[in-house]
Amino acid sequence: MNLDEKIYQYARKLPYSFQEELFDFIQYLLIKAEQQEKQEWASLSLSSAMRDMEDEPDLYSVSDIRVAFA
């Protein structure tokens, strides 16, 4: 018996109100997994964009600043 079947068998044994609660929890977990995946992609994208940036020459220095803000 695979995991899907085990979950189904256990869920069927629950009272209806708990089945509704289980369904809500499953929806919550799906949203959480989706958000986590988006966060991982965003992190990967940022790290890819910044890769080897520290090896690039500096284009500007402090002497290039024309207006100082205090």
N, C-alpha and C positions, 0 to 999 in steps of 0.2 A: 504494500500500500504506500503510495507516494504522499508527499506532504499535503498536496491539495485535497486528496481524499481524506486524510486524517483530520484536517481542519474542518472539512465539510461534515464528517461524522460527529465530531465534538460539537460543532455549532448546532446541528440538528437536535442534540440532546438538551440544549438550553431552552429555558422558557422564552416565549416570544419577546418579552420586554428586554431580555438580555441579548437576544439576537439583534434587536434594533441597536442596542448599545454597542455590540460587537461591530455592526455595520458602520456606525458612526466612527468607531476607533479605526477601522480599516480605512475609511475616507481620510481621517486625520493623518494616518501613516503614509498614505499616498501623496498627500499634499506636502508632508515633511520630506519625503524622498525626492519629490520634484524640486523643492526649494534647495535641498542639499546638492542635487545635481547641477542646478543653475549656479550655485555658489562655487562649486568645483570648476565649472567651465569658466566662470568669470575669473577665478584665481589663475587658472591655466592660461587664459587669454592675456591677463596682465603680466604674468611671469614671462610669457613668450614675447610680448611687446618690449619688455624691459631687458631681455636677455642681451648680454654683451654691451649694454649701454655704458657701463663704467669704463670700457676700453676706448670709447669715442673721445676725440679731443674736445677740450672746452672751447666753446665758440665765443663766450663772453667772459669778461673778468669784472672785478669790482670797479675798476677805472672806467668801464663802459656805462656805468650808472650816471644819468644826468640829473635826476631829481632824487633827493634823499627825503625819506619820510621818517619822522621821529615818533 
